[in-house]
Amino acid sequence: MMELEVENCRQRVFQLSLLLLCFLTLRSSAIETVNVVDFCGQTIRGDGMIVNSHQESKKYYFVTMGTDCHLTMQASSLKDKVQFHFRFFLVYSLLRVAPLSPAPLFPESPRGSAPLNPRLEPTSGETLGDPCHAGSYVQFYDGRDKSSPPLGPPLCGKSPPRPVLSTGNYLTLRLVTRGTQPRVDFVGDFTSFRLGFNQSECSNEPYFTCRNGKCIPLSLVCDDKGIDNCGDGSDLEENLTTGCKAGQLLPPEPPPPMATPPPTFMNPPTMPIPTHMNCAVPDSAPSHESVTGR
């Protein structure tokens, strides 16, 4: 009985220690922010980051002409894939290059200012095949650089596209501005994730299991930017699993004290006590004759 209670107590202490460790990890981590044009041609690696088109995103457009810049995102673990989700998206050009060829011909540079083809046309009316080829666009590649297979068509317009998922450990985002008067401004975020339908893929590492079956690093749960990294909001819900409360991470509550029963005392067995006890003392003193043998 006592051994079982001790074992239960040890398990509670271990669980509390694990929760405190997770809490300290989550509190100390913050989502970093990178800019595509500032990290042009580089590879960033982490659990997740916010990716802006440029430093003044959500304030001013990025208007540099002739930009051809790519940023590669690498998941934090070799087992993970990369998900990119646009939260804000404006990518187009007021005047586009005449559709001479579908592929851009500009060298890669973070703040390119190469001269453009002088044949320009207004943005009214779409060209056949690819509506973005004559203007600014974003293209994703399923790998570590822009020579990898493209993921979907080029993206442009004024509405956030659907999330993009890699099939491996890398995902590359490429930004191209074409034509004159480009208008580029976007905000997105990438998340390292793995599919958690097989629980062993997540249970042995510090990962959070989303309701949709994905698993994300614990550092992204209830993050300081309030980003829905799971894609279903389960990493931001106010419950005991995430520890979220109004967008803040709360410390885990200690387990309730164990109710210990009062110790039980065993009564010793009762034995009848004789009224006359012989403690090796003769009942009567020996006579003088028995001692001398006379």
N, C-alpha and C positions, 0 to 999 in steps of 0.2 A: 504493500500500500504506500509506504513512504517512498520507495524507489520510483513508483509511477508519478508521484507528485513532484519529485525532484526533476525527473525527465521533462515533465510538462513545463516546469519553471525554466529549465534550460532552453527549451524551444521558444518560449515567449521572449526571453532575453535575446536570443539570436535574431528573431524576427524584428524586435525593436531596434537592434543594432543595424540590421540591413536597411530598415526604413530611414534611420538617421543618416546613414551613409548616402542613400539615394537623395535625401533632402539636401545634404550639403553639396552634393554634386550638382543638383538642379539649381540651387541658389547661386552657386559660384559661376555658372555658365550663362553667357549672354550671346545672342545671335549677332554675328558680325555682319558688316555690310561691305560689299565690294562694288566697283563700277567697271563696266565693260571696257570703256575707252581708256581707263587708267590701268587696267590689268590686261591690256591687249596682248594676245599671244601667250599668256601664262596659264598655268594650271593651278586651281585652288582645290584644296582637299579639306573635308570636315564632315561633321554630322549634318550640318545644314547652314546656309547663309542666305542673306538678302542680297539680291543682285539688281542694281540699278543700271540704267543706260549710261548715266553720267552723274557727276557730283551734284549738279543743280537740278536733279530730277524732281518733278512735281512743282518746280518753280519756273524753270525756263526750258524751252526746247533745246535739244542738241541739233545744231544747224550746220555743222562742218560738212562740206561736200567732199566726195571721193573717199569716204572712210570705208575700209574693209577690215574688220577687226573680229577676232574670235577669242572666246574665253572657254576653257575646258574645266568642267566640274568633275571631281573624283569623289566617290563615296568613301566614307571613313574606313570601312571594312571591305575586304575582298569578297565577302559573301553578299554585300549590299549592291543594290542598283540605285539609280538617281532619278528622282522625280522633280520636274520643274513646273512651277505654277505661276502664271502671270496674274498679278493683282491689279495692275494698271497698264494700259497699252495704247500708245499712239505712235504709229510708224507709217509715214507716207511722205510724198514729195508734192509740192505745189506745181512744179514743172518737171516732167519726167523726160528721160532720155528717149529718143525715138527707138523703137524696138528693132535694133539691128541684129542683136544676138541675145539669147536667154541668159548667158553667163556674164557676170561682171568682169571687167578687164582691168580693174584698178589694183595697184599694189596694196598690200596690207600695211596700214599705218594707224596708230591710235588717234591721230588728229589730222587725217589726210587732207591735203589741199591740192591734189593733182588736178590739172585742167580736165574738163569733161568734154565729151563729144558735143560739138556746138548744135547738133540737131536736137531741138527740144520740142516737146509738145505738152499741152495742158493735160491735167489729170482727168478731165472729163472723158468718159468712154473707156472701156476696158479692152485690152488686146486679147486675142485668142490664146488659149492654152494657159498661160501664167499671168494673172492680173498684176503681179508685183514686179515682173522682170524689168519694167521700164522705170521703176521708182525704188524708193528705199524699202528694205525688207529685213526680216530676221529668218535665219534658217538653222535648224538643229541637225546634228549629226550623231549617229550612234557609235561613238568612239572617242578617241583621245585627240583628234584633230579634224579639220574640214575635208580630209581625204577619206574619212570614214563614210559609210552609207548614210544618206540623208534620211531623216525621220520626218515624213510628211512633206507637204509642199512649203514653199516660202510663205512667211506670215507677214501680213501688212494690214493696215486699216486702223479703226478706232475702237474696236471691241476686244477685250482680252480673249485670246485663243484658249482652247482646252488644254489641260495639263499634258505634258510630254514625259514619257517614261522611257528610260534606256533599257536595253537588254543585258547590259554588262555593267562594269564598274565606272565607266566614263560616259559623260554627255557633253557635247560641245555646242556652244551657242555662237552664231556668227551674225554680226551686224554689218549691213552694207547700206551706205547712203548713195543714191544716184540722182541725177537730175540737179536742178537748182532749187534752192529754198527747201531743203529737206526738213522734215518735222519729226523728230524722234524723241520720245519720252516714255520709258516703261519702268515698272517696278515688278520684280518677281522674287521668287525664293526657290532654292533647291533643297531637297531632303534626301538623306540616305535612308533607304528602307529595304526590307526584305519581306517576303510573304511568310506569314505566320500560321498558315493552316496546319502545318506540322509544328506543333508546339515546341518540339525539341530545338527548332531553329532559333527560338527566342528565349526559351526559359533558362538556358545556361549562360546567358550574357545579359548585361544591363540594358534590356530593351523593353519597350512598352508595347503591348498587344492592342492594336486598334480594333474597333468594332467591325471594320470592314475586312479584317484578316491580315492587314499589314502590320509590320513591327517597325518601330522607329526608336532611335537612341533615347535614353531617358533624359538626356540634356535638352531635348526638344519639347518635352512635356511641360505644358503650362509655362512656355517661355516668356521672357520679358516683353516681347513684341506682340503677343497674342496671336501668333500665326497658327493656322489650322494645318499642321504638318501631316496629320493622319488623312485628311481629305474628307472626313465625316464628322469632324468636331469632337471626337471622343477624347482627344488629348487635351481639350480645354474644358471639359465638363466638370461641374462641381460635384465631386463624389470622393469617396474614400480611396479609390484606386489612384487617381491623379493627385489628390491633395490640393486641388484648385479651389479657390474661393474668391469670386469677383475679380478674376484675372491674376490673383496673387497665389503663390505657392505657400501653403501653410505647413508648419512642422507637424510631423506625425504625432498623434495623441498616444501617450503611453498606455500600455494595456491595463485593464482594471486589475486592482490588487486581488490576489488569490485568497479565497476564504479558506483559512486553514482550520480544521477541526481541533478542538482542545485535545491535548494529549490524554491518552487513556492509561490508567494505572491498573496494573494487575495486582489483585490482592493475593498475598502469599497463602498457600494452603494452611488451613487451621488443623491443628492436632490437639487432641485432649491432653491437658497438663495434669499429670497425676498429683494427687494431694500429698503423697509421701514420696520424696525423691531421695535416692541413696547416692550421695556424691562421694563414694569411696570412703565413707566414714562409717565405721561399724556402729550398729545400733546401740551397743553398750560397751563400755570400756572393758578390755580384757582383764581377767582376774590375775592375781599374783601367781596362782598355781599354773595357769596356762602359759605364762611367760617363762617361769623357771623350770617347767616340766616336772615339778614335784607333785 
